[in-house]
Amino acid sequence: MTVALVNTTAATMVPGGEPYGLIEDAAIVIDGGVIVGIGPRRSMPVPSRAEVQSLQGRLVTPGLIDCHTHLVFAGDRSAEFERRLSGATYADIAAAGGGIRATVAATRAASADELLTTARLRLERLHRSGATTVEVKSGYGLDLATELRMLQVARRLGSEGAAEVVTTMLAAHVVPVEFRHDPDGYVALIVDEIIPAAVALGVVDAVDAFCEHLAFTPAQVDTIFNAAAGHGLPVKLHAAQLSADEGIDVAVAHDALSADHLEHATDAQVAAMAAAGTVAVLLPGATHTLGETARPPVEAMRRLGVPMALASDCNPGTSPVGDLALVVNLGAVLLGLTVEEALTGVTRHAAAALGLGHDRGTLEAGKRADLAVWDVDRPAEIAYWVGMGLCSAVWVAGEPTFDRHRVA
């Protein structure tokens, strides 16, 4: 079916023209799940066979893309949140048996159906905040069976949910307790068993790792990334979150899609990312939740032309955030992005961080018809209003998947 959306302002996020790629009084023609035409209504031919729908003056943007989440997990870490408010650090909590390892224990004990039920609710909340594509990582299993179970649950989420799910293996999240005296042995397990098994099941789209003094060394990450490349998988990296190290250099050397967090990235590393085309994924939800004072070097990234994506980092310990409009606000308020940069961060640049910039992230002919419709007049209002639930409708591949007004 051909659909023409009219009576709308379109923030296309196409670079090089008006701010936000804005088109006033726009018409968007959709056929077969793809945008086949977009432009000012007065000059946009609408096929006679098209079903014309008015968006009643509302703003439309590309569907938002959450390029870094940990949606599949079990357990609750709100007590750790209280401890941090009382002064405990991330390292203190980890040393006391909390942090990632606490979630690992709960996730290992959960069935696939239990994991699916809770993850489904998180994905639905993200979807209702405008998300049409969501990356979901493993990393709370840290053994063969649970890592595969997490990835299979993520695949099921994508098959039954409204938003598309992209899966990332993060078996190299932290070293599990059973390998605490043999971290290289755990790296060998990832390389020799977990990655090959996930590839054989068809449940993994990319490989991630956490390069940090609490997790894995640059050399260990290099070994894991070499294994990923051997299976034809792209890589990305949690890097420079808590301290400065060589993780970003490893990511760049492996042509990583993205390097994420980056609070302690150096100017030289930013320059290397620019040269490699590696996307910086900034995670202001973690900055907010942890009360971190360190900030990613946004000015250096801006000056050197590093694409800056934003993501929720939705996880139980350091970023319990499930609303991408809030992420846009935090990116502007906490990290110093302009509103246009922040909105680009959850659209065009987030698509690039997943290797999907060829078919989503902007509103233009030839791209998938992934749309978010907002009860606002101007794009800045998406960042300005907090907690207002202003996303009123979502379309995925040309199909309406959520309409708040209709639900109401």
C-alpha positions, 0 to 999 in steps of 0.5 A, spaced: 500 500 500 502 507 498 501 512 504 502 519 503 503 523 510 501 530 510 500 536 514 507 535 518 513 538 519 519 533 517 526 534 521 529 529 516 536 530 519 539 530 512 546 534 513 548 540 509 541 544 508 537 547 513 538 545 521 535 538 522 534 538 515 527 541 516 522 541 511 516 545 513 509 543 510 512 536 508 509 530 504 512 523 505 510 518 500 511 511 503 511 504 498 513 497 500 516 500 507 520 505 504 520 512 503 519 513 495 518 521 496 519 527 501 519 534 500 515 540 501 507 539 499 506 544 494 512 540 490 511 533 492 507 529 487 502 524 491 500 518 487 493 518 486 492 511 489 496 513 495 492 513 502 493 520 504 493 521 512 494 528 516 499 528 521 495 534 524 501 539 524 505 534 528 513 534 527 516 527 524 523 525 525 526 519 523 525 513 528 530 513 533 535 508 534 538 506 541 545 503 539 547 501 546 543 497 551 543 491 555 536 490 555 536 482 557 537 481 564 534 479 571 535 481 578 534 488 581 540 493 583 536 499 586 540 498 593 546 499 589 543 506 587 542 507 594 549 506 596 552 510 591 548 516 593 551 515 600 558 515 597 560 508 595 564 508 588 563 503 582 569 499 584 567 499 592 560 496 589 564 491 585 569 489 590 563 487 595 560 482 590 555 487 587 555 490 580 555 486 574 557 480 577 550 480 581 546 481 575 550 475 572 548 471 578 541 473 577 541 472 570 544 465 570 538 463 574 533 466 570 529 462 564 529 464 557 521 466 558 523 470 564 528 474 561 524 475 555 518 477 559 522 483 563 526 485 556 519 485 552 517 491 557 523 495 557 523 494 549 516 497 549 518 503 553 523 504 549 519 503 542 514 508 545 519 513 546 520 513 539 525 507 538 525 503 531 531 500 532 535 497 538 541 494 539 541 489 545 547 486 548 549 479 552 554 480 557 550 478 564 551 470 562 559 470 562 558 462 560 556 459 554 549 457 556 547 463 559 550 468 553 547 464 548 540 464 552 541 472 552 542 472 545 536 468 543 532 472 547 534 478 544 533 475 537 526 473 540 525 480 542 526 482 535 522 477 532 515 479 536 516 486 538 515 492 534 522 495 534 528 491 530 533 488 534 540 488 533 544 483 537 551 484 540 555 479 544 558 482 550 561 475 553 567 480 555 564 484 560 567 482 566 571 476 568 567 471 571 568 469 578 570 462 576 576 464 572 578 470 576 585 467 577 585 465 569 582 471 565 586 468 559 582 462 560 576 465 560 578 469 553 580 462 550 573 460 552 570 466 548 574 465 542 574 458 542 567 456 544 562 462 545 563 466 539 563 460 534 556 457 538 553 464 537 555 464 530 552 457 528 546 459 531 545 465 527 544 470 534 550 475 533 550 481 529 557 484 532 562 483 538 563 488 544 568 488 550 569 492 556 576 494 556 578 497 563 582 495 569 576 492 572 575 488 566 579 486 560 586 488 557 587 491 551 591 485 549 585 480 551 581 485 547 585 484 541 585 477 541 577 477 542 577 482 536 581 477 532 576 472 533 570 476 531 574 478 525 575 471 523 567 469 523 566 476 519 563 480 525 564 487 526 566 489 533 565 495 538 568 497 544 566 499 551 572 504 552 575 509 557 569 509 561 573 509 568 580 511 566 585 512 560 588 506 557 589 503 550 582 500 548 580 506 543 587 504 540 585 497 539 578 499 537 581 503 531 586 498 529 580 493 528 576 498 524 570 498 530 564 501 528 564 504 535 567 506 541 563 507 547 563 511 553 570 515 552 570 519 558 577 519 559 579 519 551 585 523 549 585 528 543 590 523 540 585 518 540 579 522 538 584 524 532 585 516 530 577 515 531 576 521 526 581 518 521 578 511 522 571 513 521 569 510 528 563 513 531 563 515 538 557 513 542 556 517 548 552 515 554 549 520 558 545 516 562 551 513 566 554 520 567 547 522 570 546 515 574 553 515 577 554 522 578 561 522 574 564 529 573 569 526 567 566 528 560 567 525 554 571 530 550 566 533 546 569 539 543 575 535 540 570 530 537 566 536 534 573 539 532 575 533 528 569 531 525 568 524 529 560 522 529 557 523 536 551 518 537 547 518 543 544 511 547 540 509 553 545 504 555 539 501 559 542 497 564 540 495 571 546 498 574 549 504 571 544 507 567 537 505 568 534 509 563 529 507 558 527 513 554 531 516 548 527 523 549 531 523 556 537 521 553 537 527 548 536 532 554 541 529 558 546 529 552 545 537 551 545 538 558 550 534 561 555 533 555 554 540 552 551 537 545 547 542 541 540 540 540 541 538 533 547 534 535 543 530 540 538 529 535 543 527 530 546 522 535 539 518 536 538 518 529 543 518 523 549 517 527 546 512 531 545 508 525 552 509 523 554 506 530 550 500 528 553 499 521 546 501 518 546 508 515 545 506 508 538 504 510 535 508 516 537 514 520 534 520 516 528 521 512 530 521 505 528 517 499 530 510 499 531 509 506 526 505 510 520 508 513 522 508 520 518 514 523 517 518 530 511 523 530 511 528 536 506 532 539 511 538 538 512 544 533 519 544 533 525 539 534 528 543 540 522 541 544 524 534 544 530 535 548 526 541 552 520 537 555 522 532 560 518 526 562 512 529 558 511 523 553 511 527 547 512 521 542 505 520 539 506 515 534 511 510 531 512 507 524 517 501 523 518 499 515 512 503 513 507 500 518 504 504 524 506 500 530 504 505 536 499 511 536 498 514 543 492 518 541 489 511 538 490 508 545 488 513 549 
